């Protein structure tokens, strides 16, 4: 199976700008353990931040209702 990549930021990609990957090895695409860790960390941080915002808003609303 061939996977194609466009070397220019144009949609649709012109045929002369397409390059084919014959290997399905993620390392050949530039996916490294450091990149995976960075993406996972950003995602976990975003989820944790949104949870903290929701928890804080809920605590503030509960406190105001009890006053």
N, CA, C and O atoms as a Tripos MOL2 file, in Angstrom:
@<TRIPOS>MOLECULE
protein
  268   267    67     0     0
PROTEIN
NO_CHARGES

@<TRIPOS>ATOM
      1 N           0.8420   -1.1820    0.0000 N.3       1 UNK1
      2 CA          0.0000    0.0000    0.0000 C.3       1 UNK1
      3 C           0.8830    1.2410    0.0000 C.2       1 UNK1
      4 O           1.8190    1.3450    0.7930 O.2       1 UNK1
      5 N           0.5910    2.1560   -0.8690 N.am      2 UNK2
      6 CA          1.3400    3.3980   -0.9410 C.3       2 UNK2
      7 C           0.5640    4.5140   -0.2560 C.2       2 UNK2
      8 O          -0.6520    4.6300   -0.4110 O.2       2 UNK2
      9 N           1.2710    5.3150    0.4870 N.am      3 UNK3
     10 CA          0.6950    6.4760    1.1360 C.3       3 UNK3
     11 C           1.3360    7.6930    0.4900 C.2       3 UNK3
     12 O           2.5600    7.7670    0.3760 O.2       3 UNK3
     13 N           0.5160    8.6470    0.0680 N.am      4 UNK4
     14 CA          1.0380    9.8230   -0.6240 C.3       4 UNK4
     15 C           1.0760   11.0330    0.2990 C.2       4 UNK4
     16 O           0.2150   11.2110    1.1600 O.2       4 UNK4
     17 N           2.0950   11.8560    0.0950 N.am      5 UNK5
     18 CA          2.2550   13.0970    0.8400 C.3       5 UNK5
     19 C           2.4470   14.2130   -0.1680 C.2       5 UNK5
     20 O           3.1230   14.0480   -1.1830 O.2       5 UNK5
     21 N           1.8400   15.3510    0.1320 N.am      6 UNK6
     22 CA          1.9760   16.5100   -0.7400 C.3       6 UNK6
     23 C           3.0660   17.4130   -0.1780 C.2       6 UNK6
     24 O           3.0880   17.7000    1.0190 O.2       6 UNK6
     25 N           3.9770   17.8640   -1.0530 N.am      7 UNK7
     26 CA          5.0810   18.7040   -0.5920 C.3       7 UNK7
     27 C           4.7480   20.1940   -0.6230 C.2       7 UNK7
     28 O           5.5710   21.0160   -0.2190 O.2       7 UNK7
     29 N           3.5590   20.5530   -1.0950 N.am      8 UNK8
     30 CA          3.1120   21.9480   -1.1080 C.3       8 UNK8
     31 C           1.7630   22.0470   -0.4010 C.2       8 UNK8
     32 O           1.0150   21.0710   -0.3420 O.2       8 UNK8
     33 N           1.4570   23.2190    0.1300 N.am      9 UNK9
     34 CA          0.2040   23.4200    0.8600 C.3       9 UNK9
     35 C          -0.8920   23.8930   -0.0850 C.2       9 UNK9
     36 O          -1.3700   25.0230    0.0230 O.2       9 UNK9
     37 N          -1.2870   23.0280   -1.0080 N.am     10 UNK10
     38 CA         -2.3250   23.3470   -1.9960 C.3      10 UNK10
     39 C          -3.3050   22.1900   -2.0280 C.2      10 UNK10
     40 O          -2.9070   21.0260   -1.9770 O.2      10 UNK10
     41 N          -4.6020   22.5190   -2.1120 N.am     11 UNK11
     42 CA         -5.6120   21.4760   -2.2400 C.3      11 UNK11
     43 C          -6.3890   21.6890   -3.5130 C.2      11 UNK11
     44 O          -6.8900   22.7960   -3.7120 O.2      11 UNK11
     45 N          -6.5260   20.7380   -4.3710 N.am     12 UNK12
     46 CA         -5.9440   19.4060   -4.3680 C.3      12 UNK12
     47 C          -4.4620   19.4660   -4.7370 C.2      12 UNK12
     48 O          -4.0120   20.3940   -5.4100 O.2      12 UNK12
     49 N          -3.7360   18.4880   -4.2980 N.am     13 UNK13
     50 CA         -2.2890   18.4450   -4.5080 C.3      13 UNK13
     51 C          -1.9840   18.1350   -5.9740 C.2      13 UNK13
     52 O          -2.5110   17.1680   -6.5230 O.2      13 UNK13
     53 N          -1.1360   18.9510   -6.6120 N.am     14 UNK14
     54 CA         -0.7660   18.6450   -7.9950 C.3      14 UNK14
     55 C           0.0410   17.3410   -8.0600 C.2      14 UNK14
     56 O           0.8210   17.0560   -7.1510 O.2      14 UNK14
     57 N          -0.1350   16.5650   -9.1020 N.am     15 UNK15
     58 CA          0.5580   15.2690   -9.1830 C.3      15 UNK15
     59 C           2.0850   15.3750   -9.1140 C.2      15 UNK15
     60 O           2.7350   14.4640   -8.6010 O.2      15 UNK15
     61 N           2.6620   16.4520   -9.6120 N.am     16 UNK16
     62 CA          4.1230   16.5730   -9.5910 C.3      16 UNK16
     63 C           4.6620   16.8760   -8.1850 C.2      16 UNK16
     64 O           5.8660   16.7680   -7.9550 O.2      16 UNK16
     65 N           3.7980   17.2480   -7.2560 N.am     17 UNK17
     66 CA          4.2190   17.5410   -5.8820 C.3      17 UNK17
     67 C           3.9590   16.3860   -4.9270 C.2      17 UNK17
     68 O           4.2050   16.5200   -3.7280 O.2      17 UNK17
     69 N           3.4720   15.2640   -5.4210 N.am     18 UNK18
     70 CA          3.1710   14.1160   -4.5690 C.3      18 UNK18
     71 C           4.3930   13.2080   -4.4520 C.2      18 UNK18
     72 O           5.0940   12.9490   -5.4310 O.2      18 UNK18
     73 N           4.6240   12.7410   -3.2490 N.am     19 UNK19
     74 CA          5.6580   11.7430   -3.0170 C.3      19 UNK19
     75 C           5.0050   10.5380   -2.3460 C.2      19 UNK19
     76 O           4.0920   10.6880   -1.5330 O.2      19 UNK19
     77 N           5.4750    9.3600   -2.6870 N.am     20 UNK20
     78 CA          4.8740    8.1330   -2.1640 C.3      20 UNK20
     79 C           5.7690    7.5260   -1.0920 C.2      20 UNK20
     80 O           6.9910    7.4760   -1.2310 O.2      20 UNK20
     81 N           5.1300    7.0660   -0.0200 N.am     21 UNK21
     82 CA          5.8110    6.2770    1.0010 C.3      21 UNK21
     83 C           5.4480    4.8290    0.7370 C.2      21 UNK21
     84 O           4.2700    4.4740    0.7600 O.2      21 UNK21
     85 N           6.4230    4.0000    0.4910 N.am     22 UNK22
     86 CA          6.1360    2.5940    0.2770 C.3      22 UNK22
     87 C           6.1510    1.8260    1.5810 C.2      22 UNK22
     88 O           5.6230    0.7170    1.6610 O.2      22 UNK22
     89 N           6.7450    2.4010    2.5840 N.am     23 UNK23
     90 CA          6.8580    1.7240    3.8650 C.3      23 UNK23
     91 C           5.7910    2.2560    4.8140 C.2      23 UNK23
     92 O           5.5020    3.4530    4.8350 O.2      23 UNK23
     93 N           5.2180    1.3630    5.5890 N.am     24 UNK24
     94 CA          4.2440    1.7740    6.5920 C.3      24 UNK24
     95 C           4.9150    1.9720    7.9490 C.2      24 UNK24
     96 O           4.2400    2.0330    8.9770 O.2      24 UNK24
     97 N           6.2400    2.0720    7.9510 N.am     25 UNK25
     98 CA          6.9930    2.2670    9.1850 C.3      25 UNK25
     99 C           6.8490    3.7190    9.6350 C.2      25 UNK25
    100 O           7.2630    4.6190    8.9040 O.2      25 UNK25
    101 N           6.2700    3.9820   10.8250 N.am     26 UNK26
    102 CA          6.0820    5.3580   11.2810 C.3      26 UNK26
    103 C           7.3960    6.1320   11.4260 C.2      26 UNK26
    104 O           7.4060    7.3560   11.2930 O.2      26 UNK26
    105 N           8.4930    5.4400   11.6930 N.am     27 UNK27
    106 CA          9.7780    6.1270   11.8240 C.3      27 UNK27
    107 C          10.2010    6.7650   10.5080 C.2      27 UNK27
    108 O          10.8920    7.7840   10.5140 O.2      27 UNK27
    109 N           9.8010    6.1890    9.3890 N.am     28 UNK28
    110 CA         10.1490    6.7780    8.0950 C.3      28 UNK28
    111 C           9.3480    8.0500    7.8260 C.2      28 UNK28
    112 O           9.7250    8.8540    6.9720 O.2      28 UNK28
    113 N           8.2570    8.2330    8.5420 N.am     29 UNK29
    114 CA          7.4460    9.4390    8.3900 C.3      29 UNK29
    115 C           7.8710   10.5400    9.3380 C.2      29 UNK29
    116 O           7.3570   11.6560    9.2620 O.2      29 UNK29
    117 N           8.8060   10.2440   10.2340 N.am     30 UNK30
    118 CA          9.2600   11.2390   11.1960 C.3      30 UNK30
    119 C           8.5740   11.1430   12.5460 C.2      30 UNK30
    120 O           8.7230   12.0390   13.3770 O.2      30 UNK30
    121 N           7.8160   10.0600   12.7830 N.am     31 UNK31
    122 CA          7.1590    9.8640   14.0720 C.3      31 UNK31
    123 C           8.1920    9.2450   15.0150 C.2      31 UNK31
    124 O           8.6520    8.1240   14.8000 O.2      31 UNK31
    125 N           8.5430    9.9860   16.0490 N.am     32 UNK32
    126 CA          9.5370    9.5170   17.0080 C.3      32 UNK32
    127 C           8.8840    9.3620   18.3770 C.2      32 UNK32
    128 O           7.7990    9.8930   18.6100 O.2      32 UNK32
    129 N           9.5320    8.6450   19.2730 N.am     33 UNK33
    130 CA          8.9890    8.5360   20.6360 C.3      33 UNK33
    131 C           8.8450    9.9050   21.3080 C.2      33 UNK33
    132 O           7.9110   10.1160   22.0830 O.2      33 UNK33
    133 N           9.7470   10.8250   21.0230 N.am     34 UNK34
    134 CA          9.6450   12.1680   21.5980 C.3      34 UNK34
    135 C           8.4010   12.8990   21.0980 C.2      34 UNK34
    136 O           7.7400   13.5940   21.8690 O.2      34 UNK34
    137 N           8.0800   12.7470   19.8170 N.am     35 UNK35
    138 CA          6.8970   13.3930   19.2560 C.3      35 UNK35
    139 C           5.6270   12.7990   19.8480 C.2      35 UNK35
    140 O           4.6860   13.5300   20.1560 O.2      35 UNK35
    141 N           5.5910   11.4800   20.0110 N.am     36 UNK36
    142 CA          4.4160   10.8270   20.5960 C.3      36 UNK36
    143 C           4.2350   11.2790   22.0400 C.2      36 UNK36
    144 O           3.1140   11.5610   22.4640 O.2      36 UNK36
    145 N           5.3200   11.3490   22.7950 N.am     37 UNK37
    146 CA          5.2460   11.8120   24.1860 C.3      37 UNK37
    147 C           4.7670   13.2550   24.2680 C.2      37 UNK37
    148 O           3.9710   13.5950   25.1430 O.2      37 UNK37
    149 N           5.2470   14.1080   23.3610 N.am     38 UNK38
    150 CA          4.8280   15.5130   23.3670 C.3      38 UNK38
    151 C           3.3320   15.6430   23.0750 C.2      38 UNK38
    152 O           2.6390   16.4060   23.7490 O.2      38 UNK38
    153 N           2.8330   14.9200   22.0970 N.am     39 UNK39
    154 CA          1.4060   14.9800   21.7520 C.3      39 UNK39
    155 C           0.5580   14.4340   22.8960 C.2      39 UNK39
    156 O          -0.4670   15.0210   23.2420 O.2      39 UNK39
    157 N           0.9750   13.3210   23.4820 N.am     40 UNK40
    158 CA          0.2420   12.7370   24.6090 C.3      40 UNK40
    159 C           0.2290   13.6980   25.7980 C.2      40 UNK40
    160 O          -0.7930   13.8510   26.4660 O.2      40 UNK40
    161 N           1.3590   14.3390   26.0580 N.am     41 UNK41
    162 CA          1.4430   15.2840   27.1760 C.3      41 UNK41
    163 C           0.5420   16.4880   26.9590 C.2      41 UNK41
    164 O          -0.1390   16.9260   27.8860 O.2      41 UNK41
    165 N           0.5300   17.0260   25.7520 N.am     42 UNK42
    166 CA         -0.3490   18.1590   25.4600 C.3      42 UNK42
    167 C          -1.8100   17.7690   25.6310 C.2      42 UNK42
    168 O          -2.5920   18.5310   26.1990 O.2      42 UNK42
    169 N          -2.1830   16.5910   25.1450 N.am     43 UNK43
    170 CA         -3.5710   16.1350   25.2720 C.3      43 UNK43
    171 C          -3.9630   15.9180   26.7170 C.2      43 UNK43
    172 O          -5.0490   16.3240   27.1310 O.2      43 UNK43
    173 N          -3.0930   15.2820   27.4950 N.am     44 UNK44
    174 CA         -3.3770   15.0450   28.9080 C.3      44 UNK44
    175 C          -3.4650   16.3710   29.6500 C.2      44 UNK44
    176 O          -4.3320   16.5480   30.5050 O.2      44 UNK44
    177 N          -2.5750   17.3030   29.3280 N.am     45 UNK45
    178 CA         -2.6020   18.6200   29.9730 C.3      45 UNK45
    179 C          -3.8820   19.3810   29.6610 C.2      45 UNK45
    180 O          -4.4430   20.0480   30.5300 O.2      45 UNK45
    181 N          -4.3400   19.2770   28.4170 N.am     46 UNK46
    182 CA         -5.5780   19.9730   28.0360 C.3      46 UNK46
    183 C          -6.7790   19.3960   28.7820 C.2      46 UNK46
    184 O          -7.6260   20.1430   29.2720 O.2      46 UNK46
    185 N          -6.8540   18.0700   28.8680 N.am     47 UNK47
    186 CA         -7.9580   17.4270   29.5980 C.3      47 UNK47
    187 C          -7.9190   17.8190   31.0730 C.2      47 UNK47
    188 O          -8.9510   18.1580   31.6530 O.2      47 UNK47
    189 N          -6.7380   17.7750   31.6800 N.am     48 UNK48
    190 CA         -6.5870   18.1290   33.0820 C.3      48 UNK48
    191 C          -6.9570   19.5930   33.3390 C.2      48 UNK48
    192 O          -7.5940   19.9100   34.3440 O.2      48 UNK48
    193 N          -6.5530   20.4820   32.4250 N.am     49 UNK49
    194 CA         -6.8740   21.8970   32.5790 C.3      49 UNK49
    195 C          -8.3860   22.1290   32.4940 C.2      49 UNK49
    196 O          -8.9410   22.8800   33.2950 O.2      49 UNK49
    197 N          -9.0510   21.4900   31.5320 N.am     50 UNK50
    198 CA        -10.4990   21.6640   31.3990 C.3      50 UNK50
    199 C         -11.2300   21.0860   32.6090 C.2      50 UNK50
    200 O         -12.2240   21.6580   33.0570 O.2      50 UNK50
    201 N         -10.7520   19.9580   33.1440 N.am     51 UNK51
    202 CA        -11.3590   19.4010   34.3510 C.3      51 UNK51
    203 C         -11.2050   20.3780   35.5140 C.2      51 UNK51
    204 O         -12.1510   20.5920   36.2710 O.2      51 UNK51
    205 N         -10.0190   20.9700   35.6630 N.am     52 UNK52
    206 CA         -9.7780   21.9080   36.7610 C.3      52 UNK52
    207 C         -10.6710   23.1440   36.6470 C.2      52 UNK52
    208 O         -11.1850   23.6370   37.6500 O.2      52 UNK52
    209 N         -10.8520   23.6380   35.4260 N.am     53 UNK53
    210 CA        -11.7310   24.7910   35.2230 C.3      53 UNK53
    211 C         -13.1650   24.4310   35.5980 C.2      53 UNK53
    212 O         -13.8380   25.2040   36.2790 O.2      53 UNK53
    213 N         -13.6390   23.2610   35.1590 N.am     54 UNK54
    214 CA        -14.9930   22.8380   35.4870 C.3      54 UNK54
    215 C         -15.1760   22.6090   36.9800 C.2      54 UNK54
    216 O         -16.2040   22.9880   37.5410 O.2      54 UNK54
    217 N         -14.1950   21.9960   37.6280 N.am     55 UNK55
    218 CA        -14.2700   21.7640   39.0620 C.3      55 UNK55
    219 C         -14.3050   23.0820   39.8260 C.2      55 UNK55
    220 O         -15.0780   23.2290   40.7730 O.2      55 UNK55
    221 N         -13.4730   24.0410   39.4220 N.am     56 UNK56
    222 CA        -13.4350   25.3470   40.0820 C.3      56 UNK56
    223 C         -14.7550   26.0920   39.9000 C.2      56 UNK56
    224 O         -15.2870   26.6670   40.8500 O.2      56 UNK56
    225 N         -15.2810   26.0790   38.6770 N.am     57 UNK57
    226 CA        -16.5660   26.7500   38.4370 C.3      57 UNK57
    227 C         -17.6780   26.0960   39.2610 C.2      57 UNK57
    228 O         -18.5210   26.7930   39.8260 O.2      57 UNK57
    229 N         -17.6840   24.7690   39.3310 N.am     58 UNK58
    230 CA        -18.6880   24.0740   40.1350 C.3      58 UNK58
    231 C         -18.5670   24.4150   41.6140 C.2      58 UNK58
    232 O         -19.5760   24.6000   42.2950 O.2      58 UNK58
    233 N         -17.3390   24.4990   42.1120 N.am     59 UNK59
    234 CA        -17.1330   24.8470   43.5220 C.3      59 UNK59
    235 C         -17.5840   26.2800   43.8020 C.2      59 UNK59
    236 O         -18.1800   26.5510   44.8440 O.2      59 UNK59
    237 N         -17.3050   27.1880   42.8840 N.am     60 UNK60
    238 CA        -17.7250   28.5830   43.0610 C.3      60 UNK60
    239 C         -19.2480   28.6770   43.0510 C.2      60 UNK60
    240 O         -19.8300   29.3710   43.8850 O.2      60 UNK60
    241 N         -19.8960   27.9880   42.1170 N.am     61 UNK61
    242 CA        -21.3600   28.0390   42.0350 C.3      61 UNK61
    243 C         -21.9870   27.4320   43.2870 C.2      61 UNK61
    244 O         -22.9670   27.9640   43.8090 O.2      61 UNK61
    245 N         -21.4310   26.3240   43.7700 N.am     62 UNK62
    246 CA        -21.9500   25.7110   44.9980 C.3      62 UNK62
    247 C         -21.7940   26.6330   46.1920 C.2      62 UNK62
    248 O         -22.6970   26.7430   47.0210 O.2      62 UNK62
    249 N         -20.6580   27.2890   46.2770 N.am     63 UNK63
    250 CA        -20.4070   28.2200   47.3810 C.3      63 UNK63
    251 C         -21.3890   29.4060   47.3340 C.2      63 UNK63
    252 O         -21.9090   29.8270   48.3670 O.2      63 UNK63
    253 N         -21.6320   29.9320   46.1390 N.am     64 UNK64
    254 CA        -22.5600   31.0650   46.0040 C.3      64 UNK64
    255 C         -23.9740   30.6450   46.3720 C.2      64 UNK64
    256 O         -24.6950   31.4090   47.0140 O.2      64 UNK64
    257 N         -24.3930   29.4190   45.9690 N.am     65 UNK65
    258 CA        -25.7370   28.9530   46.2850 C.3      65 UNK65
    259 C         -25.9280   28.7420   47.7850 C.2      65 UNK65
    260 O         -27.0410   28.9100   48.2830 O.2      65 UNK65
    261 N         -24.8750   28.3770   48.5200 N.am     66 UNK66
    262 CA        -24.9860   28.1450   49.9530 C.3      66 UNK66
    263 C         -24.9810   29.4250   50.7670 C.2      66 UNK66
    264 O         -25.3090   29.3990   51.9530 O.2      66 UNK66
    265 N         -24.6220   30.5290   50.1660 N.am     67 UNK67
    266 CA        -24.5610   31.8060   50.9150 C.3      67 UNK67
    267 C         -25.9100   32.3280   51.2070 C.2      67 UNK67
    268 O         -26.0430   33.3840   51.8250 O.2      67 UNK67
@<TRIPOS>BOND
     1     1     2 1
     2     2     3 1
     3     3     4 2
     4     3     5 am
     5     5     6 1
     6     6     7 1
     7     7     8 2
     8     7     9 am
     9     9    10 1
    10    10    11 1
    11    11    12 2
    12    11    13 am
    13    13    14 1
    14    14    15 1
    15    15    16 2
    16    15    17 am
    17    17    18 1
    18    18    19 1
    19    19    20 2
    20    19    21 am
    21    21    22 1
    22    22    23 1
    23    23    24 2
    24    23    25 am
    25    25    26 1
    26    26    27 1
    27    27    28 2
    28    27    29 am
    29    29    30 1
    30    30    31 1
    31    31    32 2
    32    31    33 am
    33    33    34 1
    34    34    35 1
    35    35    36 2
    36    35    37 am
    37    37    38 1
    38    38    39 1
    39    39    40 2
    40    39    41 am
    41    41    42 1
    42    42    43 1
    43    43    44 2
    44    43    45 am
    45    45    46 1
    46    46    47 1
    47    47    48 2
    48    47    49 am
    49    49    50 1
    50    50    51 1
    51    51    52 2
    52    51    53 am
    53    53    54 1
    54    54    55 1
    55    55    56 2
    56    55    57 am
    57    57    58 1
    58    58    59 1
    59    59    60 2
    60    59    61 am
    61    61    62 1
    62    62    63 1
    63    63    64 2
    64    63    65 am
    65    65    66 1
    66    66    67 1
    67    67    68 2
    68    67    69 am
    69    69    70 1
    70    70    71 1
    71    71    72 2
    72    71    73 am
    73    73    74 1
    74    74    75 1
    75    75    76 2
    76    75    77 am
    77    77    78 1
    78    78    79 1
    79    79    80 2
    80    79    81 am
    81    81    82 1
    82    82    83 1
    83    83    84 2
    84    83    85 am
    85    85    86 1
    86    86    87 1
    87    87    88 2
    88    87    89 am
    89    89    90 1
    90    90    91 1
    91    91    92 2
    92    91    93 am
    93    93    94 1
    94    94    95 1
    95    95    96 2
    96    95    97 am
    97    97    98 1
    98    98    99 1
    99    99   100 2
   100    99   101 am
   101   101   102 1
   102   102   103 1
   103   103   104 2
   104   103   105 am
   105   105   106 1
   106   106   107 1
   107   107   108 2
   108   107   109 am
   109   109   110 1
   110   110   111 1
   111   111   112 2
   112   111   113 am
   113   113   114 1
   114   114   115 1
   115   115   116 2
   116   115   117 am
   117   117   118 1
   118   118   119 1
   119   119   120 2
   120   119   121 am
   121   121   122 1
   122   122   123 1
   123   123   124 2
   124   123   125 am
   125   125   126 1
   126   126   127 1
   127   127   128 2
   128   127   129 am
   129   129   130 1
   130   130   131 1
   131   131   132 2
   132   131   133 am
   133   133   134 1
   134   134   135 1
   135   135   136 2
   136   135   137 am
   137   137   138 1
   138   138   139 1
   139   139   140 2
   140   139   141 am
   141   141   142 1
   142   142   143 1
   143   143   144 2
   144   143   145 am
   145   145   146 1
   146   146   147 1
   147   147   148 2
   148   147   149 am
   149   149   150 1
   150   150   151 1
   151   151   152 2
   152   151   153 am
   153   153   154 1
   154   154   155 1
   155   155   156 2
   156   155   157 am
   157   157   158 1
   158   158   159 1
   159   159   160 2
   160   159   161 am
   161   161   162 1
   162   162   163 1
   163   163   164 2
   164   163   165 am
   165   165   166 1
   166   166   167 1
   167   167   168 2
   168   167   169 am
   169   169   170 1
   170   170   171 1
   171   171   172 2
   172   171   173 am
   173   173   174 1
   174   174   175 1
   175   175   176 2
   176   175   177 am
   177   177   178 1
   178   178   179 1
   179   179   180 2
   180   179   181 am
   181   181   182 1
   182   182   183 1
   183   183   184 2
   184   183   185 am
   185   185   186 1
   186   186   187 1
   187   187   188 2
   188   187   189 am
   189   189   190 1
   190   190   191 1
   191   191   192 2
   192   191   193 am
   193   193   194 1
   194   194   195 1
   195   195   196 2
   196   195   197 am
   197   197   198 1
   198   198   199 1
   199   199   200 2
   200   199   201 am
   201   201   202 1
   202   202   203 1
   203   203   204 2
   204   203   205 am
   205   205   206 1
   206   206   207 1
   207   207   208 2
   208   207   209 am
   209   209   210 1
   210   210   211 1
   211   211   212 2
   212   211   213 am
   213   213   214 1
   214   214   215 1
   215   215   216 2
   216   215   217 am
   217   217   218 1
   218   218   219 1
   219   219   220 2
   220   219   221 am
   221   221   222 1
   222   222   223 1
   223   223   224 2
   224   223   225 am
   225   225   226 1
   226   226   227 1
   227   227   228 2
   228   227   229 am
   229   229   230 1
   230   230   231 1
   231   231   232 2
   232   231   233 am
   233   233   234 1
   234   234   235 1
   235   235   236 2
   236   235   237 am
   237   237   238 1
   238   238   239 1
   239   239   240 2
   240   239   241 am
   241   241   242 1
   242   242   243 1
   243   243   244 2
   244   243   245 am
   245   245   246 1
   246   246   247 1
   247   247   248 2
   248   247   249 am
   249   249   250 1
   250   250   251 1
   251   251   252 2
   252   251   253 am
   253   253   254 1
   254   254   255 1
   255   255   256 2
   256   255   257 am
   257   257   258 1
   258   258   259 1
   259   259   260 2
   260   259   261 am
   261   261   262 1
   262   262   263 1
   263   263   264 2
   264   263   265 am
   265   265   266 1
   266   266   267 1
   267   267   268 2
@<TRIPOS>SUBSTRUCTURE
     1 UNK1         2 RESIDUE 1 A UNK
     2 UNK2         6 RESIDUE 1 A UNK
     3 UNK3        10 RESIDUE 1 A UNK
     4 UNK4        14 RESIDUE 1 A UNK
     5 UNK5        18 RESIDUE 1 A UNK
     6 UNK6        22 RESIDUE 1 A UNK
     7 UNK7        26 RESIDUE 1 A UNK
     8 UNK8        30 RESIDUE 1 A UNK
     9 UNK9        34 RESIDUE 1 A UNK
    10 UNK10       38 RESIDUE 1 A UNK
    11 UNK11       42 RESIDUE 1 A UNK
    12 UNK12       46 RESIDUE 1 A UNK
    13 UNK13       50 RESIDUE 1 A UNK
    14 UNK14       54 RESIDUE 1 A UNK
    15 UNK15       58 RESIDUE 1 A UNK
    16 UNK16       62 RESIDUE 1 A UNK
    17 UNK17       66 RESIDUE 1 A UNK
    18 UNK18       70 RESIDUE 1 A UNK
    19 UNK19       74 RESIDUE 1 A UNK
    20 UNK20       78 RESIDUE 1 A UNK
    21 UNK21       82 RESIDUE 1 A UNK
    22 UNK22       86 RESIDUE 1 A UNK
    23 UNK23       90 RESIDUE 1 A UNK
    24 UNK24       94 RESIDUE 1 A UNK
    25 UNK25       98 RESIDUE 1 A UNK
    26 UNK26      102 RESIDUE 1 A UNK
    27 UNK27      106 RESIDUE 1 A UNK
    28 UNK28      110 RESIDUE 1 A UNK
    29 UNK29      114 RESIDUE 1 A UNK
    30 UNK30      118 RESIDUE 1 A UNK
    31 UNK31      122 RESIDUE 1 A UNK
    32 UNK32      126 RESIDUE 1 A UNK
    33 UNK33      130 RESIDUE 1 A UNK
    34 UNK34      134 RESIDUE 1 A UNK
    35 UNK35      138 RESIDUE 1 A UNK
    36 UNK36      142 RESIDUE 1 A UNK
    37 UNK37      146 RESIDUE 1 A UNK
    38 UNK38      150 RESIDUE 1 A UNK
    39 UNK39      154 RESIDUE 1 A UNK
    40 UNK40      158 RESIDUE 1 A UNK
    41 UNK41      162 RESIDUE 1 A UNK
    42 UNK42      166 RESIDUE 1 A UNK
    43 UNK43      170 RESIDUE 1 A UNK
    44 UNK44      174 RESIDUE 1 A UNK
    45 UNK45      178 RESIDUE 1 A UNK
    46 UNK46      182 RESIDUE 1 A UNK
    47 UNK47      186 RESIDUE 1 A UNK
    48 UNK48      190 RESIDUE 1 A UNK
    49 UNK49      194 RESIDUE 1 A UNK
    50 UNK50      198 RESIDUE 1 A UNK
    51 UNK51      202 RESIDUE 1 A UNK
    52 UNK52      206 RESIDUE 1 A UNK
    53 UNK53      210 RESIDUE 1 A UNK
    54 UNK54      214 RESIDUE 1 A UNK
    55 UNK55      218 RESIDUE 1 A UNK
    56 UNK56      222 RESIDUE 1 A UNK
    57 UNK57      226 RESIDUE 1 A UNK
    58 UNK58      230 RESIDUE 1 A UNK
    59 UNK59      234 RESIDUE 1 A UNK
    60 UNK60      238 RESIDUE 1 A UNK
    61 UNK61      242 RESIDUE 1 A UNK
    62 UNK62      246 RESIDUE 1 A UNK
    63 UNK63      250 RESIDUE 1 A UNK
    64 UNK64      254 RESIDUE 1 A UNK
    65 UNK65      258 RESIDUE 1 A UNK
    66 UNK66      262 RESIDUE 1 A UNK
    67 UNK67      266 RESIDUE 1 A UNK
